[in-house]
Amino acid sequence: MSGRAQLMWDEEVTGYDFGAGHPMDPVRLALTMGLVQAYGLDRAVRVVAAKPAGESTLRLVHGQEYIEAVRRASAAPEAADGSYGLGTIDDPAFAGMHEASALIAGQSVGAAEDVWRGEALHAVNFAGGLHHAMPRGASGFCIYNDAALAIARLLELGAERVAYVDVDVHHGDGVQAAFWDDPRVLTISLHEHPRTLFPQTGWPEEAGGEGAEGSAVNLALPAGTSDAGWLRAFHA
């Protein structure tokens, strides 16, 4: 194993653009990479661009009908199918949506593959973390669930146990849903209490499906939790 950290980056991920005024502005990705370069971090780590996630990889988590709906919306945004969460206020359809989403997913899948094969010790895809996308629908600014796809790919490669730790303020509902019945995957989410924040899931009693009891762990923290309180929960 090289022992080196690896940064996944392809400038085309900035094509994940829901339009003017949307909170998920792709400029944040360009600015983050600008900071990486300004501090010389791109010389301290290996920078790698992975290929987009292909159809067979996307199907590890997402249903075929949903993938086809994303493709249709990508080609004709005005005809997006709202029953799949596409063309909504949170997830407006845009031209090239499938391609940009698959590229972001591909970076996380590629990162997982390289760590699994020993080509990197750690890998990061700061364009990813689209943890709200469901197996059969978009949600919360997320089209394809790159985190769940990376986990599914690790399982396909032979991993017997995977631990997923989600520290976003929102519950990692899409990843939890993807592996709800899979005892091989432990999903842990620290988030603001669902009483006060989207997606209103992640209650402590959500603990995994039949045959996978205890495989989902939810630490729902009160709104306004301080650094000390959050760190106490994280370390515990």
Salt bridges, closest charged atoms under 4 A:
GLU55 OE1 - ARG71 NH2 2.80
GLU113 OE2 - ARG153 NE 2.69
GLU156 OE1 - ARG153 NH1 2.66
ASP166 OD2 - HIS131 ND1 2.56
ASP168 OD1 - HIS170 ND1 2.99
ASP173 OD1 - HIS132 ND1 2.69
ASP182 OD2 - ARG184 NH2 2.82
